[in-house]
Amino acid sequence: MHGAARWAGFASVTRPSQGWLLVLLLLLTAFQVATHARVGGGAVGTGALPPLRVGMDPSFVPFEFYTGPDTPALGYDVDLAREIARRLGREVIIVPAAFDALPDELRAGRADIVVSAFPHDPRLTEDLSFSGAYFNAGPVVIVRAGQLRPDTLGVVAVELGTAADAAARSLLPPPSRVVRLASPEAVVQAVASGQVDAGLLDMVAALQAGPAVQPVGTPVVAEFYVVAVRKDNDGLYKAVDIIVEALRREGFRPIGREMDGPRAAKLGQVGQHVVQDAVGEGVLWA
């Protein structure tokens, strides 16, 4: 299941230009796939690359979600996966799975990569490799609209049991008081009404909070989203890592889509606005 802390912001990593290395890795990946097909690794036509199977839990607006039972997956991660596949010269097949089951999809060979607002987890590095970060999902301070910064941090609202709650416990010095509320909406209401001096919410929740509040600064604790690949698939991992870095440098943005129906339109607007706002705030591909 998605935790309340499963949310938003991009890493800033400076690397030298590696276009030539990407070409070599793509050739290596193509050779490995073709060899795998020849020895019974899948139904792949002669000289053709198989589709890129992308593990994803499509239940997390605006990153990956469905708008109906017979509609394709939409969202930032979907567009990111398609762009990675395009640069690899492959088509995309979405492999839907519960969030907690995504590592097993990789281990079992049912997915080639995972792109699903997946946080870097050192506990999984024994058998999984992670790309550079593409989004920072950590908790960020929110204030009333129009404020550049909180006047004081005397009273700060957080959602109970979240990463923001943990961050407040460790980062806010006395005599600050933390008010723990039941939902992100309650935190937003407390900030907007002036009942508290500021709030602390994960970045995506903060960006979706509406016009009455706004996030300030960058996340106080980093929670980076990455692309995961099985560790023994080193050629694919290196190619994906270079592509993610190239997209970061290029300022990749998701592709807009027309969707039918009021709920679909609302979900699409949410996803579009969150990504646009995050780009403007320097959260995406910072």
ABEGO torsion letter per residue (X at the ends): XBBAABBBEBBBBBBBBAAAAAAAAAAAAAAAAAAAAAAGAEBBBBGBBBBBBBBBBBABOAABBBABAABBBBEAAAAAAAAAAAAAGBBBBBBBBBAAAAAAAAAAGABABBBBGBBBBAAAAAABBBBBBABBABBBBBBBBGBABBABAABBBBBBGBAAAAAAAAABBOABBBBBBABAAAAAAAAAAGABABBBBBAAAAAAAEAABBBBEBBABBBBBBBBBBAABAAAAAAAAAAAAAAAAAGBBBBBBBBBEAAAAAAAAAAAAAAAAAAAAGABGX
